């Protein structure tokens, strides 16, 4: 697991309340809006997210067992706020990439040091 679960719990309780207001406006960050698969409660979780052709790549800093990751996978869709704009995304899937190529080169080095090698890929929903 890249980062300890204890840090994830601390972030969820303390830091995320502040970060969810800041990260939607920072490059390389955003907020995933998802619904709890058990509770039905709406949540907003700050993440490292990067635009890619046809969608977005989200670095799973805490691994695949985060509740938000499991919620998005179960729902098959979510919304992401990046740079002050909302984007509906679909088709979430986990991708294991030992060399973190799905992200910008400058970020790949940092994620490699943190041992982050799993990503959530999502597709931009097409307007109908």
FIRO-459632 format. One record per residue (C-alpha): residue number from 1; x negated, y negated, z. Coordinates in steps of 0.1 Angstrom, whole numbers, m for minus. Layout:
BEGIN
+-----+-------+-------+-------+
|   n |     u |     v |     w |
+-----+-------+-------+-------+
| NUM |     X |     Y |     Z |
...
+-----+-------+-------+-------+
end
This chain:
BEGIN
+-----+-------+-------+-------+
|   n |     u |     v |     w |
+-----+-------+-------+-------+
|   1 |     0 |     0 |     0 |
|   2 |   m15 |   m33 |   m10 |
|   3 |    m6 |   m55 |    19 |
|   4 |     5 |   m43 |    54 |
|   5 |    42 |   m38 |    61 |
|   6 |    38 |   m59 |    93 |
|   7 |    28 |   m89 |    72 |
|   8 |    59 |   m83 |    50 |
|   9 |    81 |   m83 |    81 |
|  10 |    65 |  m115 |    94 |
|  11 |    70 |  m132 |    60 |
|  12 |   106 |  m121 |    58 |
|  13 |   114 |  m135 |    93 |
|  14 |    93 |  m166 |    93 |
|  15 |    75 |  m177 |    61 |
|  16 |   101 |  m168 |    34 |
|  17 |   125 |  m194 |    48 |
|  18 |   101 |  m221 |    39 |
|  19 |    86 |  m206 |     8 |
|  20 |   119 |  m199 |   m10 |
|  21 |   123 |  m237 |   m13 |
|  22 |    87 |  m243 |   m25 |
|  23 |    79 |  m214 |   m48 |
|  24 |   105 |  m220 |   m75 |
|  25 |    85 |  m250 |   m85 |
|  26 |    50 |  m235 |   m83 |
|  27 |    32 |  m219 |  m112 |
|  28 |    30 |  m181 |  m107 |
|  29 |    57 |  m180 |   m82 |
|  30 |    95 |  m178 |   m81 |
|  31 |   124 |  m166 |   m61 |
|  32 |   143 |  m134 |   m68 |
|  33 |   180 |  m136 |   m60 |
|  34 |   194 |  m101 |   m53 |
|  35 |   222 |   m84 |   m34 |
|  36 |   217 |   m59 |    m6 |
|  37 |   226 |   m24 |   m19 |
|  38 |   240 |   m14 |    16 |
|  39 |   252 |   m47 |    30 |
|  40 |   263 |   m66 |    m1 |
|  41 |   246 |   m97 |    14 |
|  42 |   229 |  m121 |   m10 |
|  43 |   192 |  m126 |    m5 |
|  44 |   165 |  m148 |   m19 |
|  45 |   129 |  m135 |   m18 |
|  46 |    98 |  m155 |   m29 |
|  47 |    76 |  m135 |   m53 |
|  48 |    46 |  m137 |   m77 |
|  49 |    63 |  m138 |  m111 |
|  50 |    49 |  m144 |  m146 |
|  51 |    66 |  m150 |  m179 |
|  52 |    58 |  m123 |  m206 |
|  53 |    73 |  m119 |  m240 |
|  54 |   109 |  m108 |  m236 |
|  55 |   110 |  m111 |  m198 |
|  56 |    90 |  m114 |  m166 |
|  57 |    64 |   m94 |  m146 |
|  58 |    66 |   m94 |  m108 |
|  59 |    36 |   m84 |   m88 |
|  60 |    46 |   m60 |   m60 |
|  61 |    23 |   m74 |   m33 |
|  62 |    38 |   m51 |    m7 |
|  63 |    43 |   m20 |   m28 |
|  64 |    75 |    m4 |   m41 |
|  65 |    92 |     1 |    m8 |
|  66 |   103 |   m35 |    m2 |
|  67 |   140 |   m39 |     3 |
|  68 |   142 |   m65 |   m24 |
|  69 |   125 |   m42 |   m50 |
|  70 |   149 |   m14 |   m41 |
|  71 |   179 |   m37 |   m43 |
|  72 |   170 |   m50 |   m78 |
|  73 |   163 |   m15 |   m91 |
|  74 |   196 |    m2 |   m77 |
|  75 |   216 |   m31 |   m91 |
|  76 |   198 |   m31 |  m125 |
|  77 |   198 |   m69 |  m126 |
|  78 |   189 |  m100 |  m106 |
|  79 |   183 |  m137 |  m110 |
|  80 |   150 |  m154 |  m108 |
|  81 |   144 |  m191 |  m102 |
|  82 |   111 |  m204 |  m117 |
|  83 |   101 |  m240 |  m123 |
|  84 |   135 |  m251 |  m111 |
|  85 |   154 |  m230 |  m136 |
|  86 |   175 |  m199 |  m131 |
|  87 |   170 |  m168 |  m153 |
|  88 |   192 |  m137 |  m153 |
|  89 |   172 |  m106 |  m158 |
|  90 |   180 |   m69 |  m164 |
|  91 |   164 |   m35 |  m170 |
|  92 |   141 |   m35 |  m140 |
|  93 |   114 |    m9 |  m141 |
|  94 |    83 |     0 |  m121 |
|  95 |    50 |     0 |  m140 |
|  96 |    17 |    13 |  m125 |
|  97 |   m12 |    m6 |  m140 |
|  98 |   m46 |     3 |  m124 |
|  99 |   m60 |   m27 |  m143 |
| 100 |   m35 |   m55 |  m136 |
| 101 |   m32 |   m65 |  m173 |
| 102 |     5 |   m76 |  m171 |
| 103 |    m5 |  m108 |  m154 |
| 104 |   m27 |  m138 |  m163 |
| 105 |   m65 |  m130 |  m161 |
| 106 |   m71 |  m155 |  m133 |
| 107 |   m44 |  m138 |  m112 |
| 108 |   m55 |  m102 |  m121 |
| 109 |   m88 |  m106 |  m101 |
| 110 |   m70 |  m116 |   m70 |
| 111 |   m44 |   m88 |   m73 |
| 112 |   m72 |   m64 |   m79 |
| 113 |   m89 |   m74 |   m46 |
| 114 |   m56 |   m70 |   m28 |
| 115 |   m52 |   m35 |   m44 |
| 116 |   m20 |   m45 |   m61 |
| 117 |   m15 |   m22 |   m91 |
| 118 |    23 |   m18 |   m94 |
| 119 |    45 |   m43 |  m110 |
| 120 |    82 |   m47 |  m116 |
| 121 |    90 |   m56 |  m152 |
| 122 |   124 |   m72 |  m160 |
| 123 |   138 |   m83 |  m193 |
| 124 |   154 |  m117 |  m199 |
| 125 |   191 |  m112 |  m203 |
| 126 |   204 |  m122 |  m237 |
| 127 |   231 |  m147 |  m239 |
| 128 |   264 |  m134 |  m252 |
+-----+-------+-------+-------+
end
